[in-house]
Amino acid sequence: MTRIVFYSAQFLPYLPESCQVNPGAYGFELALWLSNALIRFDIVTSYPLRP
């Protein structure tokens, strides 16, 4: 398994650390930032759809 660790003030948690499901892991914040960045290139994202 590959693990990437980086630090950035752009991915601060929306909820306090004690409320995080996985403390120290902010995948939602990263996904939201990426989604907002992609929309500038007319690439629309959404939540995964269930079959």
C-alpha positions as CSV (number, residue, x, y, z in Angstrom):
1,M,0.0,0.0,0.0
2,T,1.3,3.4,-0.9
3,R,0.8,6.2,1.6
4,I,1.3,9.9,0.8
5,V,1.7,12.4,3.6
6,F,1.8,16.1,3.1
7,Y,1.0,19.3,5.0
8,S,-1.0,22.2,3.8
9,A,-3.2,25.0,5.3
10,Q,-5.6,24.4,2.4
11,F,-6.9,21.2,3.8
12,L,-7.7,22.1,7.4
13,P,-10.6,20.0,8.9
14,Y,-14.1,21.5,8.9
15,L,-14.9,19.7,12.1
16,P,-12.8,19.7,15.3
17,E,-10.2,16.9,15.4
18,S,-12.2,15.1,18.1
19,C,-15.1,14.7,15.7
20,Q,-13.1,13.3,12.8
21,V,-13.7,9.6,12.0
22,N,-9.9,9.2,11.3
23,P,-8.0,11.9,13.2
24,G,-5.2,13.3,11.1
25,A,-6.7,12.1,7.8
26,Y,-8.6,14.7,5.9
27,G,-9.7,13.0,2.7
28,F,-13.0,14.8,2.5
29,E,-11.3,18.2,2.6
30,L,-8.9,17.1,-0.1
31,A,-11.7,15.7,-2.3
32,L,-13.7,18.9,-1.9
33,W,-10.7,21.0,-2.9
34,L,-10.0,18.8,-5.9
35,S,-13.7,19.0,-6.9
36,N,-13.7,22.8,-6.7
37,A,-10.4,22.9,-8.7
38,L,-11.8,20.6,-11.5
39,I,-14.9,22.6,-12.0
40,R,-12.7,25.5,-13.3
41,F,-11.9,23.2,-16.2
42,D,-15.6,22.2,-16.7
43,I,-15.0,18.8,-15.1
44,V,-18.0,18.1,-12.9
45,T,-17.7,15.7,-10.1
46,S,-20.3,14.1,-7.8
47,Y,-20.6,11.5,-5.1
48,P,-20.3,7.9,-6.2
49,L,-23.5,6.4,-7.5
50,R,-24.8,3.1,-6.3
51,P,-25.5,0.4,-8.9
